[in-house]
Amino acid sequence: MPIVASIGGNTGKQTIAIVIRALGGDQVRGTGAMRLLNKELVVSLLNGSIWGVVAGIVAVALYANYSLFARGRS
């Protein structure tokens, strides 16, 4: 889990650095800023969803325990 959190933090920092650099260089203005924000949101949602499903499949394959997905059941 710490590795996953670390990767997410590093990716976020890289994205922020690129956006701040573009803002500082006056490369992002008006509607371009909204387009960039929407693009980043869509990419992050897709990335998180895909890797969440992959992690779930790997967890089931490794542990063969479907109760990992059952909330509140023991």
MMTF fields as JSON, N, C-alpha, C and O atoms, coordinates in Angstrom:
{
  "mmtfVersion": "1.0.0",
  "mmtfProducer": "UNKNOWN",
  "numBonds": 295,
  "numAtoms": 296,
  "numGroups": 74,
  "numChains": 1,
  "numModels": 1,
  "chainsPerModel": [1],
  "groupsPerChain": [74],
  "chainIdList": ["A"],
  "bondAtomList": [4, 2, 8, 6, 12, 10, 16, 14, 20, 18, 24, 22, 28, 26, 32, 30, 36, 34, 40, 38, 44, 42, 48, 46, 52, 50, 56, 54, 60, 58, 64, 62, 68, 66, 72, 70, 76, 74, 80, 78, 84, 82, 88, 86, 92, 90, 96, 94, 100, 98, 104, 102, 108, 106, 112, 110, 116, 114, 120, 118, 124, 122, 128, 126, 132, 130, 136, 134, 140, 138, 144, 142, 148, 146, 152, 150, 156, 154, 160, 158, 164, 162, 168, 166, 172, 170, 176, 174, 180, 178, 184, 182, 188, 186, 192, 190, 196, 194, 200, 198, 204, 202, 208, 206, 212, 210, 216, 214, 220, 218, 224, 222, 228, 226, 232, 230, 236, 234, 240, 238, 244, 242, 248, 246, 252, 250, 256, 254, 260, 258, 264, 262, 268, 266, 272, 270, 276, 274, 280, 278, 284, 282, 288, 286, 292, 290],
  "bondOrderList": [1, 1, 1, 1, 1, 1, 1, 1, 1, 1, 1, 1, 1, 1, 1, 1, 1, 1, 1, 1, 1, 1, 1, 1, 1, 1, 1, 1, 1, 1, 1, 1, 1, 1, 1, 1, 1, 1, 1, 1, 1, 1, 1, 1, 1, 1, 1, 1, 1, 1, 1, 1, 1, 1, 1, 1, 1, 1, 1, 1, 1, 1, 1, 1, 1, 1, 1, 1, 1, 1, 1, 1, 1],
  "groupList": [{"groupName": "MET", "atomNameList": ["N", "CA", "C", "O"], "elementList": ["N", "C", "C", "O"], "formalChargeList": [0, 0, 0, 0], "bondAtomList": [1, 0, 2, 1, 3, 2], "bondOrderList": [1, 1, 2], "singleLetterCode": "M", "chemCompType": "L-PEPTIDE LINKING"}, {"groupName": "PRO", "atomNameList": ["N", "CA", "C", "O"], "elementList": ["N", "C", "C", "O"], "formalChargeList": [0, 0, 0, 0], "bondAtomList": [1, 0, 2, 1, 3, 2], "bondOrderList": [1, 1, 2], "singleLetterCode": "P", "chemCompType": "L-PEPTIDE LINKING"}, {"groupName": "ILE", "atomNameList": ["N", "CA", "C", "O"], "elementList": ["N", "C", "C", "O"], "formalChargeList": [0, 0, 0, 0], "bondAtomList": [1, 0, 2, 1, 3, 2], "bondOrderList": [1, 1, 2], "singleLetterCode": "I", "chemCompType": "L-PEPTIDE LINKING"}, {"groupName": "VAL", "atomNameList": ["N", "CA", "C", "O"], "elementList": ["N", "C", "C", "O"], "formalChargeList": [0, 0, 0, 0], "bondAtomList": [1, 0, 2, 1, 3, 2], "bondOrderList": [1, 1, 2], "singleLetterCode": "V", "chemCompType": "L-PEPTIDE LINKING"}, {"groupName": "ALA", "atomNameList": ["N", "CA", "C", "O"], "elementList": ["N", "C", "C", "O"], "formalChargeList": [0, 0, 0, 0], "bondAtomList": [1, 0, 2, 1, 3, 2], "bondOrderList": [1, 1, 2], "singleLetterCode": "A", "chemCompType": "L-PEPTIDE LINKING"}, {"groupName": "SER", "atomNameList": ["N", "CA", "C", "O"], "elementList": ["N", "C", "C", "O"], "formalChargeList": [0, 0, 0, 0], "bondAtomList": [1, 0, 2, 1, 3, 2], "bondOrderList": [1, 1, 2], "singleLetterCode": "S", "chemCompType": "L-PEPTIDE LINKING"}, {"groupName": "GLY", "atomNameList": ["N", "CA", "C", "O"], "elementList": ["N", "C", "C", "O"], "formalChargeList": [0, 0, 0, 0], "bondAtomList": [1, 0, 2, 1, 3, 2], "bondOrderList": [1, 1, 2], "singleLetterCode": "G", "chemCompType": "PEPTIDE LINKING"}, {"groupName": "ASN", "atomNameList": ["N", "CA", "C", "O"], "elementList": ["N", "C", "C", "O"], "formalChargeList": [0, 0, 0, 0], "bondAtomList": [1, 0, 2, 1, 3, 2], "bondOrderList": [1, 1, 2], "singleLetterCode": "N", "chemCompType": "L-PEPTIDE LINKING"}, {"groupName": "THR", "atomNameList": ["N", "CA", "C", "O"], "elementList": ["N", "C", "C", "O"], "formalChargeList": [0, 0, 0, 0], "bondAtomList": [1, 0, 2, 1, 3, 2], "bondOrderList": [1, 1, 2], "singleLetterCode": "T", "chemCompType": "L-PEPTIDE LINKING"}, {"groupName": "LYS", "atomNameList": ["N", "CA", "C", "O"], "elementList": ["N", "C", "C", "O"], "formalChargeList": [0, 0, 0, 0], "bondAtomList": [1, 0, 2, 1, 3, 2], "bondOrderList": [1, 1, 2], "singleLetterCode": "K", "chemCompType": "L-PEPTIDE LINKING"}, {"groupName": "GLN", "atomNameList": ["N", "CA", "C", "O"], "elementList": ["N", "C", "C", "O"], "formalChargeList": [0, 0, 0, 0], "bondAtomList": [1, 0, 2, 1, 3, 2], "bondOrderList": [1, 1, 2], "singleLetterCode": "Q", "chemCompType": "L-PEPTIDE LINKING"}, {"groupName": "ARG", "atomNameList": ["N", "CA", "C", "O"], "elementList": ["N", "C", "C", "O"], "formalChargeList": [0, 0, 0, 0], "bondAtomList": [1, 0, 2, 1, 3, 2], "bondOrderList": [1, 1, 2], "singleLetterCode": "R", "chemCompType": "L-PEPTIDE LINKING"}, {"groupName": "LEU", "atomNameList": ["N", "CA", "C", "O"], "elementList": ["N", "C", "C", "O"], "formalChargeList": [0, 0, 0, 0], "bondAtomList": [1, 0, 2, 1, 3, 2], "bondOrderList": [1, 1, 2], "singleLetterCode": "L", "chemCompType": "L-PEPTIDE LINKING"}, {"groupName": "ASP", "atomNameList": ["N", "CA", "C", "O"], "elementList": ["N", "C", "C", "O"], "formalChargeList": [0, 0, 0, 0], "bondAtomList": [1, 0, 2, 1, 3, 2], "bondOrderList": [1, 1, 2], "singleLetterCode": "D", "chemCompType": "L-PEPTIDE LINKING"}, {"groupName": "GLU", "atomNameList": ["N", "CA", "C", "O"], "elementList": ["N", "C", "C", "O"], "formalChargeList": [0, 0, 0, 0], "bondAtomList": [1, 0, 2, 1, 3, 2], "bondOrderList": [1, 1, 2], "singleLetterCode": "E", "chemCompType": "L-PEPTIDE LINKING"}, {"groupName": "TRP", "atomNameList": ["N", "CA", "C", "O"], "elementList": ["N", "C", "C", "O"], "formalChargeList": [0, 0, 0, 0], "bondAtomList": [1, 0, 2, 1, 3, 2], "bondOrderList": [1, 1, 2], "singleLetterCode": "W", "chemCompType": "L-PEPTIDE LINKING"}, {"groupName": "TYR", "atomNameList": ["N", "CA", "C", "O"], "elementList": ["N", "C", "C", "O"], "formalChargeList": [0, 0, 0, 0], "bondAtomList": [1, 0, 2, 1, 3, 2], "bondOrderList": [1, 1, 2], "singleLetterCode": "Y", "chemCompType": "L-PEPTIDE LINKING"}, {"groupName": "PHE", "atomNameList": ["N", "CA", "C", "O"], "elementList": ["N", "C", "C", "O"], "formalChargeList": [0, 0, 0, 0], "bondAtomList": [1, 0, 2, 1, 3, 2], "bondOrderList": [1, 1, 2], "singleLetterCode": "F", "chemCompType": "L-PEPTIDE LINKING"}],
  "groupTypeList": [0, 1, 2, 3, 4, 5, 2, 6, 6, 7, 8, 6, 9, 10, 8, 2, 4, 2, 3, 2, 11, 4, 12, 6, 6, 13, 10, 3, 11, 6, 8, 6, 4, 0, 11, 12, 12, 7, 9, 14, 12, 3, 3, 5, 12, 12, 7, 6, 5, 2, 15, 6, 3, 3, 4, 6, 2, 3, 4, 3, 4, 12, 16, 4, 7, 16, 5, 12, 17, 4, 11, 6, 11, 5],
  "groupIdList": [1, 2, 3, 4, 5, 6, 7, 8, 9, 10, 11, 12, 13, 14, 15, 16, 17, 18, 19, 20, 21, 22, 23, 24, 25, 26, 27, 28, 29, 30, 31, 32, 33, 34, 35, 36, 37, 38, 39, 40, 41, 42, 43, 44, 45, 46, 47, 48, 49, 50, 51, 52, 53, 54, 55, 56, 57, 58, 59, 60, 61, 62, 63, 64, 65, 66, 67, 68, 69, 70, 71, 72, 73, 74],
  "secStructList": [7, 2, 2, 2, 2, 2, 2, 2, 2, 2, 2, 2, 2, 2, 2, 2, 2, 2, 2, 2, 2, 2, 2, 2, 6, 6, 7, 7, 7, 2, 2, 2, 2, 2, 2, 2, 2, 2, 2, 2, 2, 2, 2, 2, 2, 2, 2, 2, 2, 2, 2, 2, 2, 2, 2, 2, 2, 2, 2, 2, 2, 2, 2, 7, 7, 4, 4, 4, 4, 1, 6, 6, 7, 7],
  "xCoordList": [0.808, 0.0, 0.853, 0.502, 1.952, 2.75, 3.32, 3.485, 3.616, 4.155, 3.096, 3.392, 1.853, 0.763, 0.528, 0.362, 0.514, 0.32, 1.467, 1.249, 2.662, 3.833, 3.76, 4.067, 3.357, 3.243, 2.186, 2.389, 1.058, 0.003, 0.472, 0.153, 1.228, 1.751, 2.738, 2.706, 3.616, 4.604, 3.931, 4.329, 2.922, 2.201, 1.502, 1.523, 0.89, 0.212, 1.177, 0.867, 2.33, 3.334, 3.833, 4.042, 4.023, 4.477, 3.422, 3.753, 2.175, 1.085, 1.006, 0.874, 1.085, 1.027, 2.2, 2.025, 3.382, 4.552, 4.367, 4.725, 3.817, 3.603, 2.576, 2.764, 1.492, 0.439, 0.952, 0.686, 1.675, 2.205, 3.198, 3.227, 4.006, 4.956, 4.22, 4.617, 3.14, 2.347, 1.671, 1.615, 1.163, 0.545, 1.578, 1.3, 2.762, 3.826, 4.306, 4.669, 4.308, 4.729, 3.611, 3.776, 2.454, 1.282, 0.825, 0.381, 0.939, 0.519, -0.922, -1.512, -1.488, -2.855, -3.68, -3.358, -4.743, -5.614, -7.073, -7.376, -7.959, -9.41, -9.94, -9.84, -10.505, -11.127, -10.092, -10.413, -8.858, -7.793, -7.57, -7.246, -7.744, -7.583, -8.662, -8.375, -9.894, -10.989, -10.803, -11.067, -10.35, -10.097, -9.005, -9.113, -7.957, -6.86, -7.343, -6.986, -8.152, -8.688, -9.572, -9.455, -10.448, -11.315, -10.499, -10.796, -9.479, -8.627, -7.94, -7.919, -7.384, -6.711, -7.685, -7.335, -8.897, -9.897, -10.291, -10.383, -10.524, -10.912, -9.789, -10.032, -8.564, -7.431, -7.251, -7.007, -7.371, -7.184, -8.299, -8.035, -9.535, -10.639, -10.47, -10.679, -10.094, -9.866, -8.702, -8.794, -7.624, -6.448, -6.779, -6.425, -7.453, -7.82, -8.773, -8.635, -9.734, -10.714, -10.051, -10.281, -9.236, -8.575, -7.676, -7.745, -6.832, -5.908, -6.622, -6.14, -7.754, -8.553, -9.11, -9.098, -9.599, -10.118, -8.981, -9.142, -7.842, -6.692, -6.269, -6.02, -6.188, -5.804, -6.826, -6.448, -8.098, -9.135, -9.014, -9.153, -8.756, -8.595, -7.376, -7.426, -6.29, -5.078, -5.331, -4.868, -6.06, -6.354, -7.176, -6.9, -8.182, -9.007, -8.173, -8.297, -7.327, -6.509, -5.502, -5.258, -4.93, -3.927, -4.535, -4.005, -5.642, -6.197, -7.429, -7.85, -8.012, -9.204, -10.238, -10.848, -10.431, -11.344, -12.264, -11.868, -13.5, -14.44, -15.014, -15.69, -14.764, -15.257, -14.501, -14.895, -13.42, -12.735, -13.677, -13.512, -14.666, -15.585, -16.896, -17.722, -17.112, -18.358, -18.183, -17.36, -18.945, -18.836, -19.563, -20.712, -18.889, -19.51, -19.795, -20.366, -19.426, -19.651, -18.357, -17.29, -18.451, -17.257, -17.349, -16.429],
  "yCoordList": [-1.203, 0.0, 1.27, 2.221, 1.33, 2.557, 2.83, 3.985, 1.771, 1.954, 2.562, 3.46, 2.074, 2.603, 4.075, 4.892, 4.416, 5.807, 6.676, 7.811, 6.16, 6.909, 7.18, 8.283, 6.182, 6.357, 7.405, 8.25, 7.348, 8.342, 9.742, 10.689, 9.883, 11.187, 11.721, 12.903, 10.856, 11.279, 11.703, 12.694, 10.964, 11.304, 12.644, 13.469, 12.853, 14.123, 15.295, 16.358, 15.111, 16.186, 16.521, 17.691, 15.506, 15.747, 16.519, 17.434, 16.153, 16.837, 18.286, 19.185, 18.517, 19.887, 20.712, 21.873, 20.121, 20.84, 21.247, 22.361, 20.366, 20.67, 21.783, 22.691, 21.714, 22.728, 24.084, 25.104, 24.107, 25.366, 25.971, 27.187, 25.126, 25.624, 26.237, 27.282, 25.574, 26.103, 27.417, 28.344, 27.506, 28.754, 29.876, 31.01, 29.563, 30.554, 31.046, 32.213, 30.175, 30.533, 31.117, 31.352, 31.359, 31.94, 31.102, 31.64, 29.787, 28.877, 28.415, 27.85, 28.649, 28.214, 29.449, 30.191, 29.665, 30.826, 30.422, 29.516, 31.083, 30.98, 29.574, 28.755, 29.302, 27.999, 26.884, 25.722, 27.235, 26.232, 25.667, 24.489, 26.505, 26.049, 25.037, 24.021, 25.306, 24.364, 23.058, 21.975, 23.17, 21.964, 21.117, 19.892, 21.773, 21.072, 20.411, 19.267, 21.123, 20.559, 19.351, 18.322, 19.467, 18.338, 17.142, 16.0, 17.406, 16.325, 15.6, 14.37, 16.354, 15.754, 14.941, 13.864, 15.445, 14.718, 13.405, 12.369, 13.451, 12.234, 11.201, 10.02, 11.649, 10.721, 10.108, 8.908, 10.921, 10.393, 9.422, 8.412, 9.705, 8.78, 7.451, 6.381, 7.527, 6.294, 5.495, 4.277, 6.177, 5.513, 4.837, 3.679, 5.559, 4.986, 3.814, 2.813, 3.933, 2.853, 1.602, 0.497, 1.781, 0.626, -0.083, -1.304, 0.668, 0.034, -0.498, -1.44, 0.084, -0.464, -1.841, -2.759, -1.967, -3.263, -4.282, -5.43, -3.866, -4.774, -5.244, -6.433, -4.333, -4.702, -5.657, -6.591, -5.436, -6.339, -7.735, -8.726, -7.819, -9.12, -9.852, -11.055, -9.119, -9.73, -10.211, -11.287, -9.429, -9.825, -11.103, -11.997, -11.2, -12.414, -13.591, -14.699, -13.364, -14.443, -14.947, -16.15, -14.047, -14.443, -15.126, -16.118, -14.588, -15.06, -15.943, -16.59, -15.982, -16.785, -16.636, -17.614, -15.402, -15.127, -13.993, -12.828, -14.343, -13.342, -12.518, -11.519, -12.909, -12.123, -10.807, -9.943, -10.644, -9.351, -8.266, -7.096, -8.649, -7.685, -7.587, -6.734, -8.439, -8.419, -7.487, -7.741, -6.43, -5.458, -5.963, -6.399, -5.897, -6.196, -7.666, -8.005, -8.516, -9.958, -10.612, -10.285, -11.53, -12.226, -13.698, -14.45],
  "zCoordList": [0.0, 0.0, 0.0, -0.7, 0.75, 0.692, -0.7, -1.093, -1.436, -2.781, -3.688, -4.477, -3.581, -4.395, -4.068, -4.974, -2.784, -2.38, -2.877, -3.299, -2.83, -3.295, -4.793, -5.244, -5.555, -7.007, -7.33, -8.203, -6.625, -6.837, -6.508, -7.226, -5.427, -5.053, -6.067, -6.407, -6.555, -7.561, -8.86, -9.474, -9.276, -10.502, -10.354, -11.267, -9.21, -8.962, -8.958, -9.497, -8.361, -8.322, -9.72, -10.041, -10.551, -11.913, -12.711, -13.466, -12.542, -13.242, -12.805, -13.636, -11.496, -10.981, -11.516, -11.886, -11.558, -12.061, -13.518, -13.898, -14.33, -15.747, -15.909, -16.719, -15.142, -15.248, -14.766, -15.401, -13.662, -13.149, -14.137, -14.329, -14.759, -15.759, -16.953, -17.469, -17.384, -18.508, -18.115, -18.922, -16.899, -16.441, -16.36, -16.751, -15.854, -15.748, -17.105, -17.252, -18.082, -19.436, -20.262, -21.459, -19.626, -20.278, -21.472, -22.486, -21.34, -22.401, -22.218, -23.138, -21.045, -20.755, -20.423, -19.494, -21.186, -20.969, -21.156, -21.932, -20.457, -20.651, -20.803, -19.889, -21.963, -22.204, -22.248, -21.997, -22.565, -22.566, -21.174, -21.021, -20.158, -18.776, -18.417, -17.784, -18.814, -18.528, -19.3, -18.777, -20.54, -21.336, -20.696, -20.638, -20.217, -19.554, -18.269, -17.987, -17.488, -16.25, -16.543, -15.878, -17.528, -17.896, -18.367, -18.013, -19.159, -19.655, -18.501, -18.461, -17.571, -16.416, -15.566, -15.082, -15.382, -14.593, -15.263, -14.604, -16.57, -17.292, -17.252, -17.005, -17.494, -17.486, -16.097, -15.977, -15.052, -13.7, -13.324, -12.672, -13.719, -13.422, -14.166, -13.593, -15.429, -16.191, -15.613, -15.456, -15.301, -14.75, -13.418, -13.199, -12.54, -11.252, -11.386, -10.684, -12.281, -12.483, -13.04, -12.551, -14.054, -14.677, -13.676, -13.541, -12.971, -12.034, -10.795, -10.166, -10.437, -9.344, -9.692, -8.871, -10.924, -11.381, -11.466, -11.052, -12.0, -12.094, -10.7, -10.5, -9.746, -8.382, -7.766, -7.058, -8.024, -7.525, -8.107, -7.389, -9.399, -10.054, -9.492, -9.237, -9.303, -8.751, -7.322, -6.944, -6.525, -5.146, -5.113, -4.313, -5.972, -6.014, -6.514, -5.993, -7.518, -8.056, -7.021, -6.925, -6.263, -5.27, -4.049, -3.549, -3.583, -2.321, -2.487, -1.529, -3.677, -3.956, -2.859, -2.428, -2.409, -1.313, -1.729, -1.73, -2.084, -2.547, -1.405, -1.652, -0.173, 0.954, 1.083, 1.867, 0.326, 0.284, -0.204, 0.14, -1.006, -1.596, -0.847, -1.171, 0.151, 0.917, 2.111, 2.991, 2.134, 3.228, 4.466, 4.397, 5.568, 6.854, 7.108, 8.144, 6.224, 6.427, 6.843, 6.323, 7.774, 8.237, 7.942, 8.262]
}
